[in-house]
Amino acid sequence: MEANGMAGRHGLEGDADLQFLLTGGNLLKVRSSSWKKRRMYKLQEDCRTMWQESKKTVNQDQTFPIDDIESVRRGRQSEGLKKYTEASVEERCFSIIFQGHRKNLDLMASSKEEANRWVTSLEKLMNNIRNLNHKQKSEHWLINCMRKADKNKDNKMSLKELKHFLRQVNIEVSEVYAEEFFKKCNKSEGRYLEGEEIKHFYDLLTHREEIEVIFQSYAQSDGQMSARDLMNFLLNEQREQATAESTLRLIEKHSPLAFFFSKKAKEQKRMTKDGFLMYLQQEDGSILNPAHKTVYQDMSQPLNHYFISSSHNTYLTDDQLKGPSSTEAYIKALMKSCRCVELDCWDGPNGEPIIYHGYTLTSKILFRDVIRAIKDFAFKTSDYPVILSLENHCTVNQQKLMAHHLVSILGDALVTRPLGTSMPTNFPSPEELRGKFLVKGKRLNKLDAAFSNNNTVEEDTVSEEDEAADCKENGQKSKPKKSKIKLAKELSDVVIYCKSVHFNSFEHARDSQAFYEMSSFKESKAFNLADTSATAFIHHNMDKLSRIYPAGSRTDSSNYNPVPMWNVGCQIVALNFQTPHKEMHLNQGRFLPNGFCGYILKPEFQRSLSSQFNPNTLTNGPWLKMKTFHVMVISAQQLPKLNKEKQRSIVDPLVRVEIHGVPADNCSKETHYLNNNGFNPMWNEKFQFPIHVPELALVRFVVEDYDAASQNDFVGQYCLPLTSVQNGYRHVPLLTKRGDVIPSAGLFVHVILLDAQQ
């Protein structure tokens, strides 16, 4: 498969930037102040993989997929380039940032122009690949596997190469089946498949029997779908409000190739089978409601009426005892629309405050570097407000410097006094706070002082943050349980809407605390309150903010289940973003809709003072909406091989469907496993889930590789709120454990949410 052919498939044939990448060039790779070596980099002919020169005696051909790149950053924006290069070469530097745990690739070009060309060209190719439709991604994946199977690069496929290819795409077949497949396509009766024979082989392989059945049952117009046929399908199966006009738009949108090859289909405005498959595999056929991919909720409610995507120990990239601290961890969290980050601040050398997990072996980073990184990346994916949660252990002088860095670096974006001209009685909204930073921390006086000329308190002692005391209780810090610290006026003055106070009781909070005074709860205390005083907790969160954090005993940076905390209306449910397990999948699912902006409006019954909602007892009320969620798991497509080193390692997939919400709704059901088929496994298994409170329910699809002798291996997952699910036949994308999309892989399901009596 030549580069021009692949470029054409990308729509970039003859593109100068693509040709630049295919030609490649030498760049200086920077690893340390002493390790800076010139290496050749170039795009391979598949237009999906970068090759980098290596001087290693083993594994000299080093490559990485373009799909693995998270972003490309101009200038000295990585920790490595800031540390190991001079400011004078700023414009010649750029970094390739990878998904997951892979280290950044820090590079330096010979000129500003060359650096810009690399960044521009890579970004163009990345955007192009990401914008490919599902069918194109599948084709690219299959073609890439064909290239790997074509050992002698002759663009032909022998029987041996065909067997190798089938294993590449996760299909285990018998010798007899492989030979039958080969004979069926081998019209020339030679030793190889080539040209049209390979295309015939590809068509047989990618035939979707389940789609064919659905299409044929509605295609009543000479084997094609007329506008009326498609409207019947949309109304009956997809439960969509289809009109003649919207149906025609769908046909035109998803049938460009059909219209190109079939003049009759174009004239009669009919949808072909290929157009129908394209519809199902694109946004219109996705399980996530396309209307929820942008901000669709009311963003003018008070801040405490929203769930807020929140991170704990944001600076860590690993565990809490000896893991590295990094500004990159803040960037990654913010780019995932995290809207509350934590800064654990301590006295550092040379009078500069540092951030690290105190009294442990975790590495240290400068407070000012973190604030700069936050300023640069806070509003790249969402422009709604970011809360900086300070855990302050610094002496007064370094606190003053912290305040100076906050004010000087963040500038007008930092909220340093209440909005408006009079003392507020409630929080401003996310809409009013767009592009703004709020500081959460201790404050010396009431907020009223911001409007008074008598705000003369210079410094005083305050109790330390509850989380710091809890850490000591867990034996990580060798001081008394509760300490007093001196607080500088300068740092106190930047705490406006998020003043930290100790929690005594819900009654005390109701009678004695102002709306802007908020408490942090260790997970054990929060779960106990959620179990014993759920309604009181919900009412507390109707006019105040609550922050929940993992127990200090979680030294491996594991997480608690966030769902029970959302059930009682807690807004800032802080999780270790660096730990990619089920709890983070639920968090990603909760914040997936509403434009992935990091804010989700809580249900009305968690905002109305008259509500007596209790997730544990579920008395009658507007929250009780008995539904039945019907799910049929039909098939999966192109599941990734888990053990790429073993040629004969093929997945035995099963699918689990989980409901996470109020206790009465929590449920999990799974399909049987299928032997040796990760390419196109088909189950056709039906499940039913009774749902009591749909507005708090999340649905999670999990694919695993069955193992009789040990724990099943994770293949992929996808999670979303039940209220964002589209009814009907839907494709479900699959994400890696770290939350990145697995290109071309997915599930095909039929889902429908009905009133319980239906």
C-alpha positions in Angstrom: 0.0 0.0 0.0 1.9 3.1 -1.2 2.0 6.4 0.7 0.0 8.2 -2.0 -2.8 5.7 -1.6 -2.9 6.1 2.1 -2.7 9.9 1.8 -5.7 9.8 -0.6 -7.7 7.8 2.0 -6.9 10.6 4.5 -8.0 13.3 2.0 -4.4 14.7 2.0 -3.0 13.4 -1.3 -0.5 16.0 -2.5 -0.7 17.9 0.7 2.6 19.8 1.4 2.5 19.3 5.1 2.0 15.5 4.7 4.9 15.3 2.2 7.0 17.2 4.8 6.3 14.5 7.4 6.9 11.7 4.9 10.3 13.1 4.0 11.1 13.6 7.7 14.1 15.3 9.1 16.7 15.5 12.0 15.6 16.9 15.4 17.5 17.2 18.6 16.0 14.9 21.2 16.3 16.3 24.8 16.4 14.1 27.8 18.6 15.9 30.2 21.2 18.7 30.3 23.8 16.2 29.1 21.6 13.9 26.9 20.8 15.8 23.8 21.1 13.8 20.6 20.2 14.4 17.0 17.8 11.8 15.6 15.9 11.2 12.3 12.1 11.3 12.5 9.7 10.6 9.6 6.1 9.5 8.9 5.8 6.0 7.5 3.9 5.2 4.3 0.8 4.1 6.2 0.4 7.8 7.2 -0.5 6.6 10.7 2.9 5.8 12.3 6.0 7.9 13.1 9.4 6.3 12.8 12.3 7.5 15.0 15.9 6.6 14.5 17.5 4.7 17.4 21.1 3.9 18.1 20.2 0.8 20.2 21.6 -2.5 19.0 18.3 -4.1 19.8 15.0 -2.7 18.5 16.5 -0.2 16.1 13.2 0.4 14.3 11.3 2.4 16.9 7.8 3.7 16.0 4.7 5.2 17.6 1.2 5.5 16.2 -0.2 9.0 15.6 -3.3 7.8 17.5 -1.2 7.7 20.7 -0.4 11.4 20.5 -2.5 13.5 22.9 -1.2 16.9 21.8 1.8 18.8 20.3 2.9 21.8 22.3 5.0 24.7 20.8 7.8 26.1 22.8 9.4 25.1 26.2 6.1 24.0 27.7 7.2 20.6 29.2 9.1 20.2 32.4 12.1 18.7 30.6 12.5 21.5 28.1 12.1 24.2 30.8 14.7 22.4 32.9 17.3 21.4 30.2 17.2 24.2 27.6 17.7 27.9 27.6 15.0 30.5 27.1 16.8 31.7 24.0 15.8 28.5 22.1 12.1 28.8 23.1 10.8 29.2 19.5 12.8 26.2 18.2 11.4 23.8 20.8 8.2 21.6 20.8 7.0 18.6 22.7 4.9 15.5 21.6 2.6 14.6 24.5 1.4 11.0 24.6 -1.7 9.5 26.1 -1.3 7.4 29.2 2.0 7.1 31.1 4.4 7.3 28.2 7.0 10.0 28.6 6.8 13.2 26.6 9.1 13.5 23.5 11.0 16.8 23.9 12.5 18.0 20.6 14.4 21.0 19.2 14.5 22.0 15.5 17.3 23.9 13.8 15.0 27.0 13.4 11.8 28.6 14.5 10.3 28.0 11.0 11.2 24.3 11.0 9.7 23.8 14.5 6.5 25.5 13.4 6.3 23.3 10.3 6.6 20.1 12.4 3.9 21.3 14.8 1.5 22.5 12.1 2.0 19.3 10.0 1.5 16.9 13.0 -1.6 18.8 14.2 -3.1 18.7 10.7 -2.5 14.9 10.5 -3.8 14.3 14.0 -7.0 16.3 13.3 -7.5 14.5 10.1 -7.2 11.1 11.7 -9.6 12.1 14.5 -12.2 13.3 12.1 -12.3 10.1 10.1 -15.7 8.4 10.4 -15.9 5.0 12.0 -16.0 3.2 8.6 -12.7 4.9 7.5 -11.1 4.1 10.8 -12.0 0.5 10.4 -10.6 0.4 6.9 -7.3 2.0 8.1 -7.0 -0.5 10.9 -7.6 -3.4 8.6 -5.3 -2.1 5.9 -2.6 -1.6 8.5 -3.0 -5.2 9.7 -2.8 -6.4 6.0 0.5 -4.5 5.6 1.9 -6.2 8.7 0.7 -9.6 7.4 2.3 -9.0 3.9 5.8 -10.1 5.0 7.5 -9.7 1.6 5.8 -6.4 0.8 4.6 -7.6 -2.6 1.0 -6.4 -2.2 -0.2 -10.0 -2.5 -1.5 -12.4 0.1 -0.5 -16.0 0.3 -2.5 -18.6 2.4 0.2 -18.3 5.1 -0.1 -14.5 5.1 -3.9 -14.7 5.2 -3.7 -16.8 8.4 -1.3 -14.4 9.9 -3.6 -11.5 9.0 -6.6 -13.2 10.6 -4.7 -13.6 13.9 -3.7 -9.9 13.6 -7.3 -8.9 13.5 -8.1 -11.1 16.5 -9.8 -14.1 14.7 -8.7 -17.6 15.4 -9.7 -19.9 12.6 -9.0 -23.6 11.8 -6.8 -24.6 8.9 -9.8 -25.8 7.0 -11.7 -22.5 7.4 -8.7 -20.5 6.3 -8.3 -22.6 3.2 -12.0 -22.3 2.4 -11.8 -18.5 2.8 -8.8 -18.4 0.5 -10.4 -20.6 -2.2 -13.6 -18.5 -2.1 -11.6 -15.4 -3.0 -9.0 -16.9 -5.2 -10.7 -16.6 -8.6 -7.5 -16.8 -10.5 -6.7 -20.1 -8.7 -3.1 -19.0 -8.2 -0.9 -19.1 -5.0 -1.8 -15.6 -4.0 -4.7 -13.2 -3.6 -4.2 -9.9 -5.4 -6.1 -6.9 -6.6 -9.9 -7.5 -6.8 -9.4 -10.8 -4.9 -8.1 -9.0 -1.9 -11.0 -6.6 -2.1 -13.4 -9.5 -2.3 -11.7 -11.0 0.8 -12.1 -7.7 2.6 -15.8 -7.4 1.7 -16.5 -10.9 3.0 -14.6 -10.2 6.2 -16.4 -6.9 6.9 -19.9 -8.1 6.1 -22.2 -7.2 9.0 -24.9 -9.8 9.1 -26.7 -8.1 12.0 -26.9 -4.8 10.1 -28.1 -6.6 6.9 -31.0 -8.1 8.8 -32.1 -4.7 10.2 -31.7 -3.0 6.9 -33.6 -5.6 4.9 -36.6 -5.5 7.3 -37.1 -1.8 6.6 -35.7 -1.4 3.0 -39.0 -1.8 1.1 -37.9 0.1 -2.0 -36.0 -2.1 -4.4 -33.5 -3.1 -1.7 -33.0 0.5 -0.6 -34.5 2.7 2.1 -36.8 5.4 0.8 -37.4 8.5 3.0 -40.6 6.8 4.3 -38.8 3.6 5.1 -36.1 5.4 7.0 -38.7 7.5 8.9 -40.5 4.2 9.9 -37.2 2.9 11.2 -36.4 6.2 13.1 -39.9 6.3 14.7 -40.3 2.6 15.5 -36.8 1.5 16.5 -34.9 4.7 17.4 -37.9 6.4 19.1 -36.8 9.7 17.4 -39.1 12.6 16.5 -38.4 12.3 12.7 -39.9 14.5 10.0 -39.8 14.2 6.3 -37.3 17.0 6.1 -35.0 15.6 8.8 -35.1 12.2 7.3 -34.0 13.5 3.9 -31.2 15.4 5.5 -30.0 12.1 7.1 -30.1 10.3 3.7 -28.1 13.1 2.1 -25.6 13.2 5.0 -24.8 9.5 5.0 -25.1 8.6 1.4 -22.4 10.6 -0.5 -20.6 7.5 -1.8 -23.9 5.8 -2.8 -25.0 9.0 -4.6 -21.7 9.0 -6.4 -22.0 5.4 -7.6 -25.8 5.2 -8.0 -27.5 7.9 -10.0 -30.8 6.2 -9.2 -30.3 6.4 -5.5 -29.4 10.1 -5.8 -32.5 10.9 -7.9 -34.9 9.0 -5.7 -33.1 10.1 -2.5 -32.8 6.6 -1.1 -30.4 5.2 1.5 -28.3 2.3 0.5 -27.0 -0.4 2.9 -23.6 1.4 3.0 -25.3 4.7 3.9 -27.3 2.9 6.6 -24.1 1.4 8.1 -22.5 4.8 8.0 -25.5 6.4 9.8 -25.3 3.8 12.5 -21.5 4.2 13.0 -21.5 8.0 13.2 -22.7 10.5 15.7 -26.4 10.1 14.7 -26.2 6.4 15.5 -24.1 6.8 18.7 -25.5 5.8 22.1 -24.6 9.3 23.4 -27.3 11.8 22.5 -25.5 14.3 20.1 -27.4 17.2 21.7 -25.6 16.4 24.9 -22.1 16.7 23.3 -22.4 20.5 23.7 -23.3 22.6 26.8 -27.1 22.1 26.9 -27.9 22.6 30.6 -28.8 25.8 32.4 -25.5 27.3 33.6 -27.0 30.3 35.4 -27.8 28.4 38.6 -25.6 29.0 41.8 -22.3 27.2 41.7 -23.3 24.7 44.5 -26.2 23.4 42.3 -23.7 21.5 40.1 -21.6 18.4 40.3 -18.0 19.6 39.7 -15.3 17.4 38.2 -12.6 17.3 40.9 -9.1 15.9 41.5 -7.3 14.9 44.6 -3.5 15.2 45.0 -3.5 16.5 41.4 0.3 16.9 41.4 0.9 13.2 41.6 1.4 10.9 38.6 1.6 7.7 40.7 1.2 6.6 44.3 1.3 8.9 47.4 4.5 7.6 49.1 7.2 7.8 46.5 5.5 8.8 43.2 6.7 11.7 41.1 5.0 15.1 41.3 4.6 17.0 38.0 3.0 20.1 36.5 2.1 17.7 33.6 -0.4 16.0 36.0 -2.2 19.3 36.4 -2.2 19.8 32.6 -3.6 16.3 32.0 -6.4 16.8 34.6 -7.4 20.2 33.3 -7.4 18.9 29.7 -9.9 16.3 30.9 -12.1 19.2 32.1 -11.3 18.8 35.8 -12.5 22.0 37.4 -11.1 21.6 41.0 -7.4 20.8 41.5 -5.5 20.4 44.7 -2.3 22.1 45.7 -0.5 20.7 48.8 1.8 23.6 49.7 5.0 23.5 51.8 8.0 25.7 52.5 10.6 25.3 49.9 14.3 26.2 49.5 15.3 29.8 48.6 12.1 31.1 50.0 10.0 29.6 47.2 6.9 27.5 48.2 6.8 24.0 46.8 4.1 21.4 46.1 4.4 17.7 47.1 2.8 15.1 49.4 4.3 16.2 52.7 6.5 13.8 54.8 6.8 11.3 52.0 9.3 10.6 49.2 7.2 12.1 46.4 9.2 14.6 44.3 8.7 18.3 44.7 7.6 21.0 42.2 7.6 24.8 42.5 4.3 26.4 43.4 4.8 29.2 40.8 5.4 26.7 38.0 2.2 24.9 38.9 0.2 28.2 38.8 1.7 29.1 35.4 0.8 25.7 34.0 -2.8 26.0 35.4 -3.1 29.5 33.9 -1.9 28.2 30.5 -4.2 25.1 30.3 -7.2 25.8 32.6 -9.6 26.9 29.9 -8.4 24.8 26.8 -11.3 22.3 27.0 -13.8 24.2 29.2 -14.1 27.9 30.0 -16.1 27.4 33.2 -14.4 28.3 36.5 -11.5 26.4 38.1 -11.3 26.0 41.9 -7.7 25.9 43.4 -8.0 23.9 46.6 -5.1 24.9 48.8 -3.7 22.7 51.5 -1.5 25.2 53.2 1.5 24.2 55.4 3.7 27.2 54.6 5.1 29.8 57.0 3.8 33.3 56.7 6.5 34.7 54.5 6.1 31.9 51.9 2.3 32.3 52.1 2.8 35.9 51.1 4.8 34.7 48.1 2.0 32.2 47.2 -0.5 35.1 47.2 1.9 37.2 45.1 2.2 34.4 42.5 -1.6 33.8 42.4 -2.3 37.5 41.9 0.6 38.3 39.5 0.3 35.1 37.3 -3.5 34.7 37.2 -4.2 38.5 37.0 -7.8 39.6 36.4 -8.9 35.9 36.1 -8.4 35.5 39.8 -11.5 36.3 41.9 -10.3 38.6 44.7 -13.6 40.1 45.8 -17.3 39.1 45.6 -19.0 39.9 42.3 -21.4 42.9 42.5 -21.3 45.9 44.8 -23.0 44.4 47.9 -22.5 41.4 50.1 -23.9 38.3 48.3 -26.2 35.8 49.9 -25.6 33.0 47.4 -23.0 31.7 45.0 -22.5 33.2 41.5 -23.2 30.8 38.6 -20.6 29.0 36.4 -21.8 31.4 33.6 -20.9 34.5 35.7 -17.5 32.9 36.6 -16.5 31.9 33.1 -12.7 32.1 32.7 -12.2 32.7 36.4 -10.2 31.1 39.2 -11.6 30.6 42.8 -9.3 29.8 45.7 -10.4 27.4 48.3 -8.6 27.8 51.6 -8.6 29.3 55.1 -9.7 32.9 55.7 -9.1 35.2 58.7 -12.4 36.9 58.7 -15.9 37.0 57.3 -16.5 37.8 53.6 -18.3 41.0 54.7 -14.8 42.5 55.4 -14.2 42.7 51.6 -16.8 45.5 51.6 -15.4 47.2 54.8 -12.7 49.8 55.2 -11.8 48.1 58.5 -10.2 45.0 57.0 -7.0 45.6 59.0 -6.2 42.1 60.3 -2.6 41.4 59.2 -2.2 37.8 60.3 -3.6 35.3 62.8 -3.7 31.7 63.6 -6.3 29.4 62.1 -6.9 25.6 62.4 -5.2 23.6 59.6 -7.2 21.9 56.9 -9.2 18.8 57.9 -7.4 16.7 55.3 -4.0 17.6 56.8 -5.2 16.5 60.2 -6.6 13.2 58.8 -3.3 12.4 57.1 -1.6 12.7 60.5 -4.2 10.4 62.0 -3.2 7.8 59.4 0.4 7.9 60.7 1.9 9.6 57.6 2.7 12.8 59.6 4.2 12.9 63.0 2.4 15.9 64.7 -0.6 16.2 66.9 -4.0 15.5 65.2 -5.1 19.2 65.0 -2.6 22.1 64.7 -2.9 25.8 64.4 -1.1 27.6 61.6 -0.4 31.3 61.1 -2.2 32.7 58.1 -1.0 35.7 56.1 -3.6 38.3 55.3 -2.5 38.4 51.6 -3.4 34.7 51.2 -6.5 35.0 53.3 -7.8 37.9 51.1 -7.9 35.8 47.9 -10.3 33.2 49.4 -13.7 34.5 48.5 -16.4 31.9 47.8 -14.7 28.8 49.2 -13.6 29.4 52.8 -12.6 26.2 54.5 -14.2 25.5 57.9 -14.3 22.4 60.1 -17.6 20.4 60.0 -19.3 19.9 63.3 -22.9 18.9 62.4 -25.5 19.7 59.8 -27.5 21.7 62.4 -24.4 23.8 63.3 -23.7 24.4 59.6 -27.3 25.4 59.0 -27.4 27.8 62.0 -23.9 29.2 62.1 -22.2 28.9 58.7 -22.4 31.4 55.8 -23.1 30.0 52.4 -19.4 30.5 51.3 -18.1 28.4 54.3 -17.5 24.9 53.1 -16.2 21.7 54.7 -14.1 18.8 53.4 -15.0 15.3 54.4 -12.8 12.2 54.5 -14.5 9.4 52.6 -15.3 7.3 55.7 -17.1 10.2 57.4 -18.9 11.2 54.2 -20.1 7.7 53.6 -21.3 7.3 57.2 -23.2 10.6 56.9 -24.7 9.5 53.5 -25.9 6.2 55.2 -27.3 7.7 58.4 -28.3 11.3 57.4 -28.8 11.3 53.7 -31.7 13.8 53.5 -29.8 16.2 55.9 -26.7 15.9 53.7 -28.7 16.7 50.6 -30.2 19.8 52.3 -26.7 20.9 53.5 -25.6 20.8 49.8 -28.5 22.9 48.7 -26.9 26.1 49.9 -23.3 25.1 50.6 -20.4 23.3 48.9 -19.0 20.0 50.1 -15.7 18.4 49.2 -15.0 14.7 49.6 -11.5 13.3 49.5 -10.0 9.7 49.6 -8.7 8.4 52.9 -5.0 8.9 53.7 -4.6 5.2 54.0 -5.0 4.9 50.2 -1.2 5.2 49.7 -1.6 3.4 46.3 -3.8 6.3 45.1 -6.8 4.1 44.7 -10.3 5.7 44.8 -13.6 5.3 46.6 -16.9 4.9 44.7 -18.0 8.5 43.9 -21.7 7.5 43.1 -23.0 7.5 46.7 -21.5 11.0 47.2 -23.3 12.3 44.1 -26.5 10.6 45.4 -26.5 13.0 48.4 -25.6 16.0 46.3 -22.0 16.5 47.1 -20.4 18.7 44.5 -16.6 18.4 44.8 -16.1 14.6 44.9 -12.3 14.6 44.5 -10.7 11.5 43.0 -7.1 10.5 42.1 -7.1 11.2 38.4 -3.8 9.4 38.0 -5.5 6.0 38.9 -7.4 4.6 35.8 -9.9 2.2 37.3 -13.6 1.8 37.5 -14.1 4.8 39.8 -12.5 7.2 37.3 -14.5 5.5 34.5 -17.7 6.5 36.4 -16.4 10.0 36.9 -15.6 10.3 33.2 -19.2 9.0 32.4 -20.8 11.4 34.9 -19.1 14.4 33.2 -19.3 13.2 29.6 -22.4 15.2 28.6 -23.0 18.9 28.8 -20.1 19.6 26.5 -17.7 17.7 28.8 -17.3 21.1 30.5 -16.7 19.8 34.0 -20.1 20.9 35.4 -23.3 18.9 35.6 -26.5 20.4 36.9 -27.9 18.4 39.8 -31.5 17.1 39.5 -34.2 19.4 40.7 -34.9 17.2 43.8 -31.3 17.8 45.0 -31.8 21.6 44.6 -35.3 22.2 46.0 -35.5 23.0 49.7 -38.9 21.3 49.9 -37.4 18.0 48.7 -37.3 15.0 51.2 -35.3 12.8 48.8 -33.4 10.0 50.4 -31.5 7.7 48.0 -31.5 4.9 50.6 -35.3 4.7 51.3 -36.9 6.1 48.1 -40.2 7.4 49.5 -42.7 8.7 47.0 -41.7 11.9 45.3 -40.8 13.5 41.9 -37.5 11.6 41.9 -39.3 8.2 41.8 -39.8 7.5 38.1 -40.1 3.7 37.7 -38.5 2.7 34.4 -37.2 -0.5 32.8 -34.0 -0.3 30.8 -34.0 -2.9 28.1 -30.6 -3.8 26.7 -29.7 -6.3 23.9 -26.0 -6.8 23.4 -25.8 -7.7 19.8 -22.1 -7.7 18.7 -18.7 -6.2 19.0 -16.2 -5.1 16.3 -12.4 -5.1 16.1 -11.5 -5.6 19.7 -7.8 -5.1 20.3 -5.4 -7.9 20.9 -4.3 -7.9 24.5 -1.1 -9.9 24.0 0.4 -8.6 20.8 3.6 -10.6 21.4 1.8 -13.9 21.2 0.7 -14.5 17.6 -2.0 -17.0 18.7 -3.3 -15.0 21.6 -7.0 -14.2 20.7 -9.5 -12.7 23.1 -12.5 -14.7 24.4 -14.8 -11.7 24.9 -17.8 -11.1 27.1 -19.8 -8.0 27.8 -21.0 -6.8 31.2 -23.7 -4.1 31.5 -23.6 -2.2 34.9 -26.1 0.3 36.4 -24.7 2.6 39.0 -27.0 4.9 40.9 -29.2 4.8 44.1 -28.8 1.5 45.9 -32.0 0.1 44.6 -30.8 0.6 41.0 -27.3 -0.9 41.3 -27.1 -4.0 39.1 -24.8 -5.9 36.8 -25.4 -8.5 34.1 -23.1 -10.1 31.6 -23.2 -12.2 28.4 -21.6 -15.6 28.0 -18.0 -15.5 26.6 -17.2 -16.4 23.0 -14.1 -18.4 22.1 -11.3 -16.9 20.0 -13.1 -14.0 18.3 -12.2 -10.4 18.9 -13.0 -9.3 15.4 -16.8 -9.7 15.1 -18.2 -11.6 18.1 -22.0 -11.8 18.2 -24.1 -12.5 21.4 -27.7 -11.3 20.8 -28.3 -11.5 24.6 -31.1 -9.5 26.2 -31.2 -7.9 29.7 -33.7 -5.9 31.7 -32.8 -3.4 34.5 -35.5 -1.9 36.8 -34.7 1.8 37.4 -36.1 3.9 40.2 -34.2 7.2 39.9 -33.0 7.6 36.2 -31.7 11.1 36.8 -28.9 9.7 39.0 -28.2 6.5 37.1 -25.1 5.7 35.1 -24.8 2.8 32.6 -21.4 1.3 32.0 -20.5 -1.2 29.3 -17.4 -3.3 30.0 -15.7 -5.8 27.6 -13.4 -8.4 29.2 -11.3 -11.3 28.0 -12.6 -14.4 29.8 -10.0 -16.4 31.7 -11.0 -19.6 33.5 -7.9 -19.7 35.6 -7.6 -16.1 36.8 -9.2 -12.7 36.8 -10.6 -11.6 33.4 -8.5 -9.1 31.5 -9.9 -5.6 30.8 -10.5 -4.9 27.0 -12.5 -1.7 27.0 -15.4 0.2 28.6 -17.8 3.1 28.1 -19.9 4.9 30.7 -22.6 7.6 30.4 -25.6 8.9 32.3 -28.8 7.0 31.5 -30.5 10.3 30.7 -28.0 10.8 27.8 -28.7 7.4 26.2 -30.3 7.4 22.8 -32.9 4.6 22.3 -32.7 2.1 19.5 -29.9 0.4 17.6 -26.7 2.1 18.7 -23.0 1.8 18.4 -21.0 2.2 21.7 -17.4 3.4 21.4 -14.9 1.7 23.6 -12.3 3.4 25.8 -9.0 2.2 27.2 -8.5 1.9 31.0 -7.1 5.5 30.9 -10.2 6.8 29.1 -8.8 7.2 25.5 -10.8 6.0 22.5 -9.8 2.7 21.0 -9.9 3.4 17.3 -12.3 1.3 15.3 -13.4 -0.9 18.2 -17.0 -0.8 19.5 -20.2 -2.5 20.6 -23.4 -2.7 18.7 -26.5 -2.8 21.0 -30.2 -2.2 21.1 -31.4 -0.1 24.1 -34.7 1.3 25.2 -35.8 3.0 28.4 -39.5 2.5 29.0 -42.0 3.3 31.8 -42.1 0.2 34.1 -45.7 -0.7 33.1 -44.9 -0.9 29.4 
